[in-house]
Amino acid sequence: MAPAVTAALGAIGPLLGKLSELLANECGRLKRVRREIRSLRTEFTSMHAALQKYAKLEDPDDQVKQWVSLVRELAYDTEDLFDKFIRHLGNGESHDGGFKEYFRKTARRLKTLGARRGIASQIDDLKLRINEVKELKTSYKLDDVASSTPVHTTTVDPRLAALFAEEAHLVGIDGPRDELDKWMLEEENKHHRRVLSIVGFGGLGKTTLENEVYRKIQGHFDCHAFVSVSQKPDTKKIIKDLISQVSCNAEFTKDMDTWDEKKSIAKLRELLKEKRYLVIIDDIWSIVAWKAINCAFPENSCSSRIVATTRILEVASSCCPGPDDQIYQMKPLCDPHSERLFFRRIFGSENCCPNMFIEVSKAILKKCGGLPLAIISISGLLANRPRVKEEWEKVKRSIGSDLNKSQSLEGMRNILSLSYNDLPPNLKTVLLYLSNFPEDYVIDRERLVRQWIAEGFISEERGRSCQEVAESYFYELINKNLVQPVGIGYDGMVRACRVHDMMLELIISKSIEENFITVVNGSQTVWGNSQCSIRRLSIQDIDQELAYELARKDLSHVRSLIITASGCIKHLPSLTKFEALRVLDFEDCLGVAQYDMDGMENLFQLKYLSFRRTDIQELPSGIVMLHDLETLDLRDTEIRDWPARIVQLTKLRHLLSDMNRPKIPIGIGNMINLREISGFDITMSSVGAVKELGSLINLKVLHVQFTVKDEESQEYKIHAEMFHSSLGKLGSHKLQSMWIDGGNSSVFELLDSWSPLPSCLQRYVMGSVYCLSKPPKWITPALTSLAYLQINLIVITEEVLGILGQLPALLSLKLYTDTVQKDRLVLQGRGFRCLKEFLYDHFGEGAGTFLFEEGALPKLEKLELWFSVSVAKAYGFYLGIEHLPYLKDVRVILQKRDATSSEVEAADVAIRKEANLHPNHPRLTLHEKK
């Protein structure tokens, strides 16, 4: 596994790899250069080992932190120097011929006297800094720190307050507590043991809730116990603690101090074997910890219950493997409950808040996001402040900095830090990267993953690609409840995420501490340590004065520039000041058209560039020099024309456009690293360029358009035939997603014979108004990966549904028609075994009605129908949605054409009645259309 950039260690891992690569190539054959590079590699190898040791310290002192920061900065600067130096020697050339050829040319240039002096001078400066760092390490006696046994200071368990909270002081707990009490005391399903797992973000009140449940129901059990596990559990101690709580027999426990773990478990099992027991296991951090403790609880027939709390979804699932177990997902407090808790803590009553504090209170509570711990902590802080509005405003503005300073917020900081400290270095790094985005910002998954890769945070591991590894990191953050998922799709994929405001404050403070990201956010801007260079820059709120201050900074070491603020963008420093950029993201930023793009050609390290949803009119000319570029996102822009030399960017993986249907550039066949193309117009492009699409053997996602001018013209047909030929070549490789906008019979009749079978295809979208007479021949059960299908048909029959129902992996089906279906379509209890989403829509006057028989669509969760009232009246408006056991969401559009108002009303009533009688009580949306 290649070393990656991390927040804690910086670029030292990748730097060592580059130095080794330099030595292995022809640059290393020059004696002086080889000697100096080898010396640098030795020094940084030693420092890398020391950094890894210090990173394991639980609470390093200020001297360790300072030394680590100096080494991290030194490694960043060294990597920047070598990157720039090698590039200058290469005269800005692309190294398409391979790294060896590039270094061969570089070595020849190194033989010039000026070049040798240049690198020697730069290396001498680095050696001076290295010596200073070594001397500082000796002066601080840091070797003794790393080898000594850490001193464990006594810390207060941050959950103690929750364990001993008075019931009268609790808010919003009654409903969840009563719901769980009822479940815990159910006598159904015989009397076997059941497990309840309460899962949620730190500070949501999991311990408080389980403690309330424990208080209410413990009298129903023969014995009961409550233990906390924590991040580093001592299993033997936990088991003995449980024994002490459930055993009243001194004789039984008299030799307990001598028991090992195995005997302790056996003794506890003996105690519980014939008893109805209740055990609360608080704060489990790993599946391993759960398994170690769970083996001590015997399966008996006494209606025993176990309650476990965790922050991690994967752990919660491990605790609840049985069909009768339950995972309870904690939710934030609603606004009224948040206000009640907040005002009670400050004023003693929820009705005593003076009017002048109402607005600022709402702003503070919005930041708390329904997190009880945050509300309690901040209300405690305010209770000790003068009751002056300006003081409250000050607290609102400074919550982030107070998180690190105020003793009132120490408990909240500790709770949030537990989750952060539990992460491995790679996950800490990608989590801190989220401080690039403002509060409440919805962060797109694909955007984030591509930026992580461009930054060098991700490396391939165990046969998985960087994309796959980065995706796994994203889902791990969700699994650990560190970010909130937004938009979960039919396939379980999460479209985006959002960071809780309190967690965002924590990661911003950590980013400042590690000099990882500098956030420019109006009056809340913190420039960080003046001795450290800005490494990553997030512009979230900037005025002309801040822009002027930023222009005076050294920006030559900035690796990412992400701008989410539109104000005063034209006052930002020119791109010529940003030499080391890997990521440049203007997404959603207005005013880009006025920004000075001169110097774009010098961003030779740039891997990610996005102008998505900006007002840019044309591509900067220098873009064709960005030979390391991997992502170019021009979606939702006015850019139509692409420079011909764009095809020289052979490392591009994602080439994204849409609105203005650009032509496919001639020479695109050379861009064999492309994984995704979107937005190109087939009919506007040359036939030769369309043919070249077939050469893109690594292409996974293809989204193209057909502009229908004269669909009977010979030229149109030639384009369609060439596209069909290219698609046949792509289908035999890695193509997973095919989306065609526009098009007519010439296109889709040819596609009827798509061959060879696109065996990897997972998604097919027919984004045209043209309707087929029947499904394409290539849609067969042999398409074992096809999960999403959108298709237009003149007539939808039960025979058609039978064909589509045989697709073994289909999760989402969207059927469009332009015809009124005269008969009711009956879906019987066969086919569509996996389908989760079904949409039936129309073009023009199309509509119909359905009957779902028992056993039909057994996994369906979401249903959308364009429902013809005039056709359905003959069948009594009955749909049969009671036969869809997993249904969650129903949307029905009542087409009123040829129906009376009373018939429309009757259809509305009948469908509502069906939905209300469904045991899931699915969310129902009804609309009327002509």
N, C-alpha and C positions, 0 to 999 in steps of 0.2 A: 504494500500500500504506500503510494507516494505521500510525502508529508504535506500537510495542508496549513494554511494560515489560520492561527487562532487568536482570540482576544488576549489570552494570557501570555502566550509566547511570541506573538507577532509573526514575522516572516522568517524566523530563524530556521525552521525546518525546510521550507522551499529554498532558502538561501544556500544551505549546505548541499542540497541537490544540484543547484546551479553551479556552485564552485567545483563539485565533482565532475559535472558535465564539461566544464571548461578545461579541466585537467585531462579529461579523456579525449578531447578533440585537439585540433592542430594548434589552437592558441597556447595549449600547455606545453608545446614542444620548444617554445622560446624560453631559454634557461631562466632569465631574470623573472619573467612573468610567471613561469611555472613555480619558482621558488616562493614568490610572494603570495600566489593564490593558495599554495599548499600551506603556507604559514597562517593565512587567514582561516582556512578550513580547520586547521588544528585548534586555533583559538576559539572559533565559534562552536566547534564540537564540544569543547570543555565547558563553555558558557551554556550551551544547550542542556548538557547534563545537569548543571547546577540549577538552571531554571526549572527543569522537571522536578527536581527535589523540592525546591521552594514552593512549587505549585501545589504540593501535597500537604503543606502546612495548613492547619485549620485556621489559625489566626496569626499570620505573619506580622512582625512589628514594622514600624515605619522605615527602619534602615533596610530591611529586606525588600519592602515595596519599592523604595527609591532605587535600589540597585537593579531590581528586576526591570523597572521602567527604563533605566539607562541602557541596559542590554537590549531591551526590546526596540528602543529607538535606534540604537546602533545597527541592529540587524536590518531594520526597515531601510535606513539610509544606505547601508552597504548594498542591499539588493537593488535599490533605485539607481545607485551609481553604476553598478555593473550592467543593468538593463540599458541605461542611457548610453554608456560607453560602447557597448557592443553594437547598439543601433547606429551610433554615429560612425563607427568603423564600417558598418555595412552600407553607409550612405542612404539609409532609408529604403533599402531594397527589400522586397519580399523574399523570404527564404523558402519558396515553394519547392526548390530542388532538394529540400531536406536540411536538417540541422548540420549534418556533416559538411555539405557543400557550403553552407553559410559560414561555418567556422573556418573552412579552408580559405575562403576569400578574406575573412577577418584576419586570419593569421598573416596573410601576405601584407595587409595594410599595417599590421603591428610591427613589421620589420622596418617601417619608416622611423626615423629618429624622433620626429615630433610625437608620433603615437606612443612610442615607448616612454617618452618623458611625461606625456599626459597621464598615462595610467600609473606610472611610478609616483608622480606627485600626489595623485588621489589616494593611492594605497598608503603612502607615508602619513597622510592626514588620518586615515582610518587607524593605522597602527598606534598613533599618538592617543587617540580616543580609547583604543583597546587597552593600552597600558594604564590609562587613568582609571578605567573600570576595574582592572585587576588590582590596582593599588587600593582602590576604595573597598573592594571586597576584603582585602587583607586588613585594612584599617578597621573595618566594621566587625572583623572576626566572624564572617558569615559561614565559614566552614564549620565552626563550632555550633552555630544555630541549626544547620541542616542535620548534623549528626546527633544532637542532643535529644533527649526524650522531651516531648512537648509537655508543658505544664498546663494541666487542665484546671481552669478556673471554674468556680461554682456558678452555674447559670440557673436562672429561674425558668421552669418549664412554662412556656407561653400559653399552654392549655389550662393551667390551674384555674384561672379566672372563670373559664367556661364550666369547669367541673363543679364549682361552688357558687355559680350564679343563682341569685334568688329568683324564684319563679315569677314573682310580682314584677321584676324588672325586665322580663323577657318580652319581646315583641315579635309577632308573626310566627310563633312557634306552635300555637295550638293546633292549627289545621294539619300540618305535617305530622306532629306528634300523635294526634288522634288517629290519623290514617295508618301510621305504622303500628300503633298499639293494637288496632283491630287486626291487622295482618299477623302480628306476632302471636295473638291469642286464638287464632282460628284453629279449630279442631278437625278440619277437613283433611282429606288425603291420609287417612289413618293417623298414626302418631309418630311419624318419623322426624328426624332432625331437619331443621330448615335454617338457612343462612340468609341474613339481610346484610347487604353491603351498601353503605352510604358513601357516595363519592362526590367530590367537588373541589373547587379552587380553595386554596388556603385562606382562612378568614371568613368563610361563608357560614360557619356555625355548625359544622358536622358534629363536633364534640358536644356542643350544647344540646343539639337535638337528640343524640343517642343517650346522653345523660338524663334528659327529661323522660325519654321512653323507658330507660332503666328504672328511674324512680317510680314511675306509674305502675309498672307491671311486675316488679321483682317479687311481690308477694304471692304471685301465682306459681312460683317455682320452688322446688325443694331446696335448691341452693343457687347462689348467684355470685358473680365475680366481675371485676372491672380492672383491666390492665392496659397500660400504654406500651407501645412497641418501639417507636422512634426509628431513626435512620440506621442506627447501629445496634440492633437488638442482641441482648444476651438471653438466648433461649432458655438456658437452665434457670436463670434468675426469674424470668417471666413465668415459667412452669411452677416454680416453688412459690411465687407470689400467688398464683391461682390456687395452689393447694392450701396455702395459709388462709385464704378467704373462704374456701368451701368446706374445710375440715374443722370440726370443733373438738376433735379427739387428740389430746396432747400425746397420747401413747403412739398414735399413728405417725406423728411428725417429729418424734423425739430425736431421731438420728438424721434429720433432713439435711443438715449441713454436710454430711458425708456422701450424700447421693450424687452420682454423676447425672448427666443429661438423660441418658437412656433409662435409668432407674426412676428418675423424676417423672418422666412421661408415663412409664408403666404404672406408677403409684397414682397419678392423676386419673388415668383411665380406670383404674380399680375403684377410685372414689366415685366416679361419675357414671359407672356402668349401668346401675339400676335407678338412677335419679333423673328427674326432670330438671335440667339445669339451664341457666341463662348466663351466657358469658359475653361480655363486651370487650372487643379487642380494638383499641383506639390507635389510629395513626400507623397503618402498615405501609411500608415503602417499597416492598418487592414481593414477587411471587415466591421467591425462595424463603423469605421470612414467614409468609403465610403457611406454606407447606410444612415448615419445621414446627409451627405451633399447632396447626390443624390436626396433625397426627395424634395429638394428646386428647382429642375429643372423640369419644366412642359414638358410633352410630347406634342409637337405641330406639325403642318404641315408646318413649315417654314424652313426646312432643317437646323435646329440647330445642332451644333457640340460640343462635350465635349472631351477634351484631359486630360488623367490622367497618371501620372507616378508613378511607384512603383518598389521596388526591389523584390517583392514577387509574384510568379506566381499565387498563389491562389487568391490574391487580384486582380490581372489583370483579371483573369477569372470572378470574381464577378462583375467587372466593365463592362464586355462585354458579357451579357447573350444572346443578340439578334443575329440572323443569319447574320445581316448586320454590326454588330460591328466588330472591328478588334483589335487583340493583335499583337503588333509589338515588336519582340524580338531584343534588341540592340546587336550588334556584336562589338568585338574589332576592332581597326584600323588594316588594313593590313600593311605589312612591309613597302612598299613605303610611305604610309601616315604617319606611325609612324616616319620614318626617316625625312620626310619633316617637321613635327611639331617640332621634337627634334632639328634639325639643325637651323630652323628658329628662335626658341626661344633663341638659344645660339649665332649664328653667324649672324642673320638677314636675311640669305638666305640659302636655302637648298643646294646650290652648293659651299659653302665657307668652308666646313669642311676640315682641313688639313689631309693629308693621315695618319699621325701618330695616329690620333684619331679614324680612321674608325673601327678597330677591337674592341677596348674597347667600342665604341659606340654601336656596334652590341650586345655585351654582356650585356650592360646596358639596351638596348631596349628589349632584350629577357626577362629580369627580369620584365620589365614593362608590357609585355604581351599584347600590344595593348590598354592599359588602358590610355585614354587621360589625366586623372588627374595625373597619375603617371609620364607620360612623361613630362607634364608641370611642375610638382613639382621638379623632378630631374634635368630637364634642367635649372630651376631657381636656383637650388643649384649650378650647375656647372658654370652658368654664372657669379657667384660671386667668383669663385675660380681661382687661377692662371692657365693659359692655358699651363699646363705642364702635360705630359702623366701620370707621377707617381701620380699626384693629382686625375686624373680621375680613375686610377686603384684603388686608395684608396677609392673613393666614391663607385665604383662597389662592393668592398669587404665589405663595411660597411653600405650598404643601410639599413639592419635590425636594427643596433644600431642607425643610424641617424634618423630613423623613430620616435624614442622617444626623440631625442635631438634637431634636427635641426629645426629652425623656418621656413625654406623654405619648409619643408615637413609637417608642422603642419596641413595645410588644408587637405592633403591627409590622414594623421593619423585620423583626426576628421571624415572625410567621412567614412573611413573603420570602425572606432570605433562605429559609429552610429549603424551599422548592428550588431556588436558584443554585444553592450550594450542593444540592444532590446531583446536579447535572454533570456529565463528563465534559471535558473541554470543548469538544466539537459542538455539542448542543448549547453550551453557554455562548459560544461565538455566534451561532445563527440566531439565538434568542436576542442577544444584544443588538444585532443588526436591525431588529424591528424598531429600535429607537429612532431610525431614519424617518418614521412616519408619525404624523400628528395624532393626538388622541381622537378616538372615534373613527379613525380612518380604516376603511375596508381594504385590506391588502390582498391583492390577487395572488393565488398560489403560484401560477406559472411565472409571473413577473418576479416573485420573490426567489423562487428556485433558480431561475436563470441568473439572477444577480449574485446569489451565493456562489454559483459555479464560476461566474466571471471574476469574483473577488479571490478565488483560490481557496475558499473554505472547504471545498468538497474534493475528495479524491476517490478513485475507483477502489472498491474493496470486495474481495471474495467473489470475483466474477460479475459484480454488479456495476453498471455504468454510473457515471457521475450523476446523471439525471435520476436514476433509480435511488441512489444513495441520498440525494438531496430531498426527493419526495418522501423518503422514509424519515428523514429528520423533521420535515414539516408535520407529518402525522404523529411523530413522537412528542412534539410540543403540544399537540391537541390531546394526545393520550394522557399526558401529565397535567392536563388542565392549566397549562401556562398561557395558552391562547384560546380564544373562543371561535369555534367553526362558524362560517357564514355560508349558507347555500350548499346543502348536501344534495348531490345529484342522484339520479336513478341508480347509478352504479356504486353509490357509497362514497364517491370521490367528493372532497370538500373544495368548493370553488375558491374560497378566500378565508381570511381569518381577521379577527380584531383583537387588540390587546386591552385588557382591563386597565382603566386609568391608573389604579394604584400600582399594578405591575409595571406599567409604562414608566411611572415615576422612579421605581426601583431600578429598572434597566437603564434609564437615562443616567441615574447617579453612578451606576456601575460602569457605564460607557465613559463617563467623565473621568472616573478613577483610573481606568485602564488606558485613557487617551485613545479610545477606540473610535468614537464618533463625536464630532462637534456639532451641536444642534443650534442653529441660528433661529431663534423663536422670539423675536421682539424683545420686550423687557426681561424675558426669562433666559436670554442668551448667556451662556457661561463659556468663556474662551479657553478655560483649562490652564494647565501649566505652561507658562511662557517659555520654558526650556524645551518643551516638546513641540514637534511639528504637527500641523493638522493632518490627520491621516484619512479621515472620511468626513464629508461635509453634507449636512442636511439643512436645506433652506426651507423653513416652514412659515416664517413671518419676518419680512425684512422691509425696512424703510430706507430712504436715501442715506441717512446718517450711518446706519449699520452697514450698508453696502460700501460706503466710503471707508469705514473702519476695516471691513473685510479686505478691501483692495490693498491695504497697507500690510497685510499678513503675507508670510511666505507660503504660497499655495502650490509650490512645485512638488510637494510630496503627497498631495491629496489623491487618494485612490478611487474614491467614489464621490460623485456630486449628484445628489437627488434633490430636485426642486419641486416642492408641493405648494409654493406660494407664488401667486401671479404678480403681486404688487412690486413695482420697481425692478422687475427683472432686467430691464435695459440698463440699469445702473450696476449690475453685477460685473465683476472683473472679466476681462476677455479670456477666451479659452487658451490664449498663449501663455497664461500664467499657470495653467494646469498641465504639467508635463507627464504625470504618472497615472492618469485616470485609467481605471479598468471599467468603471460603470459611469455612464452619463444618462440621466433619466429626467426628461422634461414632462412626463405624462401629466395630462390635465392642466398644464400651465399655459395661461394666455400671455401674450406679449413676446413669445419666442421669435416671432417674425422680426422684431426690432433688436434682437440680441446679436451681438457681434460674434459671428461664427468663424472669424479669421483664426487660423491656427489649428483648425480641425485636423488638418493633414499631419500634424506633429504628435497626435495622440496615438503613438504607435503601440501602446499597451491596451488600447480600448477593446473591450470584448462585448460590451452591452451598450446599445444606443437606442433610446426610445424618444420619439416625437409624438407618441399616441395622444389623440385628442388635443392637439395644439393648433395654433393658427399659422404654422409655418407654410410657406407657399412653394418653396423649391428646396431641393437637397443642397447642402453646402458642397461646393466642388471638391473640397479636400476629403470627402468621405471615401473616395476610391483609393486612398492611400492607407486606409485602416486595415492592414492585411491580417490582423489578429481578430477582427470582428466576428462574433459568433451569433449575435442577435441584433437585427435591425427591425424596429417596430414602427411602422408608418400608418397604422390603422387610424381611421377617423381623422385624416388630414386631407388637405387640398392638393397634395402632391400627385401629379399625373405622369410626369416624365422622369425617367431614370437615366443616369449617365450610362453610356455603353460600357464603360470600364468597370461597372459594378460587378461584372462577372469575374474580375480579378480577385475578388474577395472570396477565395476558395475555402476559407475556414468557416464561412457562414453556415449556421445550422437552422436558424429561424429567420425567414424573409417574409415579413407580414405587411400586407396592405389590404384595402377593401374598397372604399367608397368610389374612387375614381378610375378603377379598372385599368391599371397600367398594362402596357404590352409586356409579354415575356421577353427579357433581353436575349439577344442572339449570343450564343456561347454559354448559356446556362447549363448545358450538359457537362461543363468542366467543374461545376460546383457540386462535386459528388458528396460533400459532407452535409448537404441540406437534408434536414429532417422534416421541416414544415414549410410549406408555401401557401400563402393565402392572398386572394384578391385579384390575381391576374386574369385578363380577358383573353380567352382563346381566339375569338374571331377577330380581335384587333391586332393580334400578333402574327408574325410571319409563320408560314407552314413549317419552315426549318426549325424555328424556335420551339414550336409545339412538338415536333419530332424529338428534339433534344430532351424533353421531359422524360422520355423513356430511359434515358441514361442515368437518372438519379436513383441509383440502386439502394440508397439508404433512406429514401423518402418514406415518412410514416403518415404525414398529414398533408392532404391536397385539397384546397378549396379554390375552385375556379369559377369563372362566369362566362356565359355566352350572351353576346349582345345580338338580339334578333333584329336584323335589318331586312334583308331579303332572304327568307329562309329557303326559297326555292333556287337561289343562285348556286352556280357551280362552285364558286369560291367558298361559300358557307359549308357545302357538303364536303369539300376537300379538307377543310379545317376539322369537321366532325370526324371524318375517317382517320385523319392523322392522330387526333386525340384518342380515338378508340384504339389505334395501334400502340400508342405510347402507354395507354392505361393497361393494355394486356401485358406489357413488359413490367410495369410497376406492380401489378397484381401478383406476379410470380415472385416478388421479392418481399419487402417489409411493409407494404402499404396497409395502414390500420384504419384510416379515416378518409372518406371520400365525400365531398360536398360539391354539388353542382348547382349554381344559380343560373336562372334563365334556361335557354335551350328549348328545342322543339322535337318534332318527330325524327328529324335527321340525326339528332344526337342520341335520343333514348332508344330508337329502334336499333341503332348500331350497338348500343350498350346491352341490348337484350342477349347478345352473343358474346359477352365479356369472357374472354378465355386467355390463359388458363384461369381456373377458379381462384379468386383472391382469398387464399386460405387464411391470411392473417387479419382480414377485414373485421373491424369491431364496430364501425359506425358508417352508415350510408344515409346521406340526406339529399333528397330530390327537392331542391329549392326553386322549383319552376311552377308555373300555372298549367303546364301541359300535363294531361292525364293519360296514363297508359290503359290499354284495354285489358291487360292482365299482368300479373307480376312477372318480372324478368326471369328468364330460364335459369340464370345462375343463382337465384335464391332457392337454395335447397338445404336439407338437413346437414349436408356436408360442410356448410359454413358454421363450424363449431365455435367460432369466436364472435360472431355478429351479435352485438348486445343492443344496438340502437338503430332503428329503421324508420325513416320518414319517406313515405311513398304516396304518389297521387294515382288514383284509379278512377276510370269512368264509372264502373259499377263495382260495388263491393258485395260479394256474395258469400254464402256459407262455405262454398268451395274455396274461395280466396282465403278466407279465414282459416280453413283447414290447412292450406299450404303454408301460410305464415306461422300457424301454431306449431308446426313441426320444427321450427328453428330452435335448437336446443339451448342456446345461451341468451335468447332475446329477453331484455329487461325493459325496454321502452319501445312502444310502437305508436307511430303517429300516421293515421290514415286521412288523406284528403280526397274529396270527390267534388265533381261539379254537377252531380245528378241527384235528384230527389229519389231516394230509395223507396219504392212503392210498398215493399213488404218489410215486416219486422225481421231483423237479423237475430238469430238465436245462437248464442255461444253456449255450447254444450260442455260437459265435464271432461273434455279431452283437449290436449294441446296447451300451449302457453303455460307451461309448468313453472317458469321462472318470472313471468312478466310482472313488473312492478308499476309501470305507467302505461295507460292506454288513452290516446286522444283520437277522437273522431271529429274532423272539422270539414269545412267546405270551401269551394270557390263558387262565386256567383250564387246560384239558387240551390246548391246541394244541401241535403239534410237527410235524416233517417231516424230510426228508433231501434233499440236493442232490447233483448231479454237475456239476462244472465242466469243460466240454470245452475242447479246445485253442482258444485265441483268445478265450475268454470273459473278461470283466472284465480287459482288458489292463493297466489302471493300478491295480488294486486293491492297497491296502496293509494294510487292516485288515478282518478277517472275524470276525463273531460269529454263531454258529448255535445254535438250540435243536434238538438232534438226537435223533430218535426211534429208539432202538436196535431196537425191535420191527419197525418199518417197514424200517429199513436193512439188517437181517440178510439179506434176500432178495437184496441187491445186493453183499454182501461188505464192507460198511462203507467202501467206497472213495469218496472225495470228489473226487479229481482236483485237489487244490491244487497239484500240480506244474505245472499249466497257468496258474498265476497268478504271472507272472514278478516282480512288484514287491512281493509279499507280505512284510510285516514282523511282523504281529501276528495271532495266531489264538486265538480263545476259543470253546470248544465246551462246551455243557452237554449231558451225556448223560442223556436222559430214560429212566428205567429201567422205566416202566410196561409191563406185559405182556412183559417181557424177563427172562431168567434171569441170574444173577450171572456165569455163564461167558460169556454173550453180551455183557454190559456190559464184561467184561474184554477180550474179543476186539475190541470196538469201540475201546476205549482203546488197545490195542496197535497196531491198524491205523492209527489217526489219528496216533499218535506216530511210527510208522514213516514215514508220508507226510511229516510235518513235518521229520523228521531228514534225509530224502533231498532235501528242497528245497534248491537251491543257496544261497538267502538265509539258511537256518537261522532261520526266523521264530520269534519268541517264542510259545510255546504254553502255554495255560492250559486245563486240563480239569477239569470239575466233574461230579458225579453228582447228579441230582435224581429224585424219584419222579414 
